[in-house]
Amino acid sequence: MIFWLDNWCANESLSIMLNIIDTPLIDTSLMVWHFLTYAKECDVIKIKLLVDDVHMQLILATPIPSHFVHDDVYKRAQMTKLIILWFL
């Protein structure tokens, strides 16, 4: 899932919540799993770099679906494994 286009809360994408109108400028390489920790929680430090405090609180108040986290944490683990193998 693309970070800016995923429904983080209130069934609205983050780009709509933040009133980002010029969607071609959105970095579509940022994925949701880039902003989740291995503990299956939001990576607050990373998200705060892009989102104001009000929207951060809305995001933190919304539970992360368990099936979604599993898939994204798995992808992150696979990516980490690939990076480690690349350096060997």
Contact map, one row per residue, 1 for C-alpha under 8 A:
1110110000000000000000000000001110000000000000000000000000000000000000000000000000000000
1111110000000000000000000001111100000000000000000000000000000000000000000000000000000000
1111110000000100000000000001011100000000000000000000000000000000000000000000000000000000
0111110000001110000000000111010000000000000000000000000000000000000000000000000000000000
1111111000001110000000000000000000000000000000000000000000000000000000000000000000000000
1111111100011100000000000000000100000000000000000000000000000000000000000000000000000000
0000111111111100000000000000000000000000000000000000000000000000000000000000000000000000
0000011111111100000000000000000000000000000000000000000000100100000000000000000000000000
0000001111111000000000000000000000000000000000000000000001100100000000000000000000000000
0000001111110000000000000000000000000000000000000000000000000000000000000000000000000000
0000001111111000000000000000000000000000000000000000000000000000000000000000000000000000
0000011111111101100000000000000000000000000000000000000000000000000000000000000000000000
0001111110111111100000000000000000000000000000000000000000000000000000000000000000000000
0011111100011111110000000000000000000000000000000000000000000000000000000000000000000000
0001100000001111111110100000000000000000000000000000000000000000000000000000000000000000
0000000000011111111110000000000000000000000000000000000000000000000000000000000000000000
0000000000011111111100000000000000000000000000000000001000000000000000000000000000000000
0000000000000111111100000000000000000000000000000000001000000000000000000000000000000000
0000000000000011111110000000000000000000000000000000000000000000000000000000000000000000
0000000000000011111111100000000000000000000000000000000000000000000000000000000000000000
0000000000000011001111100000000000000000000000000000000000000000000000000000000000000000
0000000000000000000111111100000000000000000000000000000000000000000000000000000000000000
0000000000000010000111111100000000000000000000000000000000000000000000000000000000000000
0000000000000000000001111100000000000000000000000000000000000000000000000000000000000000
0000000000000000000001111110000000000000000000000000000000000000000000000000000000000000
0001000000000000000001111111000000000000000000000000000000000000000000000000000000000000
0001000000000000000000001111110000000000000000000000000000000000000000000000000000000000
0111000000000000000000000111111000000000000000000000000000000000000000000000000000000000
0100000000000000000000000011111000000000000000000000000000000000000000000000000000000000
0111000000000000000000000011111101000000000000000000000000000000000000000000000000000000
1110000000000000000000000001111111100000000000000000000000000000000000000000000000000000
1110010000000000000000000000011111110000000000000000000000000000000000010000000000000000
1000000000000000000000000000001111110000000000000000000000000000000010011011000000000000
0000000000000000000000000000011111110000000000000000000000000000000000000001000000000000
0000000000000000000000000000001111111000011101100000000000000000000000000000000000000000
0000000000000000000000000000000111111111111000000000000000000000000010011000000000000000
0000000000000000000000000000000000111111111000000000000000000000000000001000000000000000
0000000000000000000000000000000000011111100000000000000000000000000000001000000000000000
0000000000000000000000000000000000011111100000000000000000000000000000000000000000000000
0000000000000000000000000000000000011111110000000000000000000000000011001000000000000000
0000000000000000000000000000000000011111111000000000000000000001000000000000000000000000
0000000000000000000000000000000000111001111100100000000000010000000000000000000000000000
0000000000000000000000000000000000111000111111100000000000000000000000000000000000000000
0000000000000000000000000000000000100000011111110000000000000000000000000000000000000000
0000000000000000000000000000000000000000001111111000000000000000000000000000000000000000
0000000000000000000000000000000000100000001111111100000000000000000000000000000000000000
0000000000000000000000000000000000100000011111111110000100000000000000000000000000000000
0000000000000000000000000000000000000000000111111111100100000000000000000000000000000000
0000000000000000000000000000000000000000000011111110000000000000000000000000000000000000
0000000000000000000000000000000000000000000001111111000000000000000000000000000000000000
0000000000000000000000000000000000000000000000111111101100000000000000000000000000000000
0000000000000000000000000000000000000000000000010111111100000000000000000000000000000000
0000000000000000000000000000000000000000000000010011111110000000000000000000000000000000
0000000000000000000000000000000000000000000000000001111111000000000000000000000000000000
0000000000000000110000000000000000000000000000000011111111100000000000000000000000000000
0000000000000000000000000000000000000000000000110011111111110000000000000000000000000000
0000000000000000000000000000000000000000000000000000111111111000000000000000000000000000
0000000010000000000000000000000000000000000000000000011111111100000000000000000000000000
0000000110000000000000000000000000000000000000000000001111111100000000000000000000000000
0000000000000000000000000000000000000000010000000000000111111110000000000000000000000000
0000000000000000000000000000000000000000000000000000000011111110000000000000000000000000
0000000110000000000000000000000000000000000000000000000001111111000000000000000000000000
0000000000000000000000000000000000000000000000000000000000011111100000000000000000000000
0000000000000000000000000000000000000000100000000000000000000111110110000000000000000000
0000000000000000000000000000000000000000000000000000000000000011111110000000000000000000
0000000000000000000000000000000000000000000000000000000000000001111111000000000000000000
0000000000000000000000000000000000000000000000000000000000000000111111100000000000000000
0000000000000000000000000000000000000000000000000000000000000001111111110000000000000000
0000000000000000000000000000000010010001000000000000000000000001111111111000000000000000
0000000000000000000000000000000000000001000000000000000000000000011111111100000000000000
0000000000000000000000000000000000000000000000000000000000000000001111111110000000000000
0000000000000000000000000000000110010000000000000000000000000000000111111111000000000000
0000000000000000000000000000000010011101000000000000000000000000000011111111100000000000
0000000000000000000000000000000000000000000000000000000000000000000001111111110000000000
0000000000000000000000000000000010000000000000000000000000000000000000111111111000000000
0000000000000000000000000000000011000000000000000000000000000000000000011111111100000000
0000000000000000000000000000000000000000000000000000000000000000000000001111111110000000
0000000000000000000000000000000000000000000000000000000000000000000000000111111111000000
0000000000000000000000000000000000000000000000000000000000000000000000000011111111100000
0000000000000000000000000000000000000000000000000000000000000000000000000001111111110000
0000000000000000000000000000000000000000000000000000000000000000000000000000111111111000
0000000000000000000000000000000000000000000000000000000000000000000000000000011111111100
0000000000000000000000000000000000000000000000000000000000000000000000000000001111111110
0000000000000000000000000000000000000000000000000000000000000000000000000000000111111111
0000000000000000000000000000000000000000000000000000000000000000000000000000000011111111
0000000000000000000000000000000000000000000000000000000000000000000000000000000001111111
0000000000000000000000000000000000000000000000000000000000000000000000000000000000111111
0000000000000000000000000000000000000000000000000000000000000000000000000000000000011111
